[in-house]
Amino acid sequence: MKRLDARSWGFAVVAIVATAVFVRLGTWQVDRLGERRARNANHSALAALPPLELPGTAAGLPTDSLMWRRVRLTGTWDYDHEIIIRGRAALGSPGVHVVTPLRLEGAPAVLVLRGWLPAADGLSADLQSSRPPSDVAERAHTVVITGRVLPGEPSSAIPPRFTRFEVGVHLVLGSLDLEAAERDLADPILDAWVLPDSSTDAGGAGVPRPVAAIPPSDGPHLVYAIQWFSFAAITLAGATLFLISRRRDSQEGSRT
């Protein structure tokens, strides 16, 4: 190594610094992986607790206390303010998610994802078939729904709009954006939404297909960590081979 020139020493320093940076980035991704796994485990533990009653034992609790918990809701469907989430596929077929407010006694309305309906264009679903007969709907039939409380989705690049369906005009969103959804409701809603444990059969012929919960994921952190550690190994190995080659060339040049 004594025969290395100043340029080679500079290259070695840069290679060592780059290797250290890559290792640090890989370690950071490993830390994020641990945090995500701990968060997923906490969410799973909350979901395993007995459901809270709304209205009832959960009334008055802040939304943060309900998040990721299971709740049992008792109320009536508000079909007039049903919301359509466009462009949602199931089993390779285009369709929509049908989100219906459930009005509770003495508590805010809760948005419930009733399920998925097919729509060839990802928008024009048959909402009428997913509802009970008109005489049943007019009697404000009380339903009981058990499901998991989940946070809203980020705003979509697709702007909200109102679209006419065969059952009336409804708000259409590109994502389950709670802020955009609340603007269509006359009274406050719970700052979250509920994914039912099973079908919310409303008595119609085209009952929406239940939407399964997305299983917890480790995300891309492990892959990113492997990439950064690989970059570190490649940089260190490449720099070592280059410096050995430079030293060998320097020795051969001095002999001639």
Residue pairs with C-beta under 8 A, 6 or more apart in sequence:
1 243
1 247
3 247
3 250
3 251
3 254
4 12
4 243
4 246
4 247
4 250
5 246
5 250
8 243
8 246
8 247
11 239
11 242
11 243
12 239
12 243
15 235
15 236
15 238
15 239
16 239
18 235
19 232
19 235
19 236
19 239
22 228
22 229
22 231
22 232
22 235
23 228
23 229
23 232
25 228
26 224
26 225
26 226
26 227
26 228
26 229
26 232
27 225
29 221
29 222
29 224
29 225
29 228
30 221
30 225
32 219
32 221
33 218
33 219
33 221
33 222
33 225
36 218
36 219
36 221
37 218
40 216
40 217
40 218
42 68
43 68
43 216
44 216
46 67
46 68
46 69
47 68
47 69
47 70
47 148
49 69
49 70
50 70
51 69
51 70
51 71
51 72
51 146
52 58
52 61
52 66
52 69
52 70
52 71
52 72
53 71
53 72
53 74
54 71
54 72
54 73
54 74
54 104
54 107
54 110
55 74
55 104
55 105
55 106
55 107
56 72
56 74
58 65
58 66
58 71
59 106
59 107
63 149
63 190
63 191
63 192
66 149
66 190
66 192
67 149
67 150
67 151
67 192
68 148
68 149
68 150
69 148
69 149
70 146
70 147
70 148
70 149
70 197
71 146
71 147
71 148
71 149
71 194
72 144
72 145
72 146
73 102
73 104
73 110
73 112
73 144
73 145
73 146
73 147
73 194
74 104
74 105
74 142
74 143
74 144
75 102
75 103
75 104
75 105
75 109
75 110
75 142
75 143
76 102
76 103
76 140
76 141
76 142
76 143
77 100
77 101
77 102
77 103
77 137
77 141
77 143
77 202
78 100
78 101
78 102
78 103
78 109
79 100
79 131
79 137
79 167
80 168
81 100
81 101
81 170
81 171
81 184
81 185
82 98
82 99
82 100
82 101
82 127
82 170
83 98
83 99
83 100
83 111
83 170
83 171
83 172
83 173
83 181
83 184
84 96
84 97
84 98
84 99
84 123
84 125
84 127
84 163
84 165
84 170
84 171
84 172
84 173
85 96
85 97
85 98
85 99
85 172
85 173
85 174
85 175
85 176
86 96
86 119
86 122
86 123
86 158
86 172
86 173
86 174
87 94
87 96
87 122
87 123
87 158
87 174
88 95
88 96
88 97
88 116
88 122
89 95
89 122
90 116
90 118
90 209
90 211
93 118
94 118
94 119
94 120
94 121
94 122
95 116
95 117
95 118
95 119
95 122
95 125
96 116
96 117
96 119
96 122
96 123
96 125
97 113
97 115
97 116
97 176
97 211
98 113
98 114
98 115
98 116
98 117
98 125
98 127
98 130
98 208
99 111
99 112
99 113
99 114
99 176
99 181
99 193
100 111
100 112
100 114
101 109
101 110
101 111
101 112
101 185
101 189
102 109
102 110
102 111
102 112
102 143
102 145
102 194
103 109
104 110
107 190
108 187
108 188
108 189
108 190
109 185
109 187
109 188
109 189
109 190
110 189
110 190
110 192
110 193
110 194
111 176
111 178
111 181
111 189
111 190
111 193
111 194
112 145
112 147
112 193
112 194
112 196
112 200
113 176
113 193
113 194
113 195
113 196
113 211
114 130
114 196
114 200
114 202
114 208
115 130
115 196
115 199
115 200
115 207
115 208
115 209
115 210
115 211
116 208
116 209
116 210
116 211
117 125
117 126
117 127
117 130
117 206
117 208
117 209
118 125
119 125
123 163
123 172
124 165
125 165
126 166
126 206
127 165
127 166
127 167
127 170
128 165
128 166
128 167
128 204
129 204
129 205
129 206
130 202
130 204
130 206
130 207
130 208
131 137
131 167
131 202
131 203
131 204
132 141
132 202
132 203
132 204
133 203
133 204
136 203
143 200
143 202
145 194
145 196
145 200
146 196
146 197
146 198
147 194
147 195
147 196
147 197
148 194
148 195
148 197
148 213
149 190
149 192
149 193
149 194
150 192
150 193
150 194
150 195
151 192
152 176
152 177
152 178
152 179
152 181
152 191
152 192
152 193
153 175
153 176
153 177
154 175
154 177
155 175
155 177
155 179
155 180
156 173
156 174
156 175
156 177
157 174
158 173
158 174
159 174
160 171
160 172
160 173
160 177
160 180
160 183
161 171
161 172
162 169
162 170
162 171
162 172
163 169
163 170
163 172
171 180
171 181
171 184
173 180
173 181
176 193
178 189
178 191
178 192
178 193
181 189
182 188
182 189
195 211
195 213
196 210
198 210
199 207
199 208
199 210
200 208
200 210
201 207
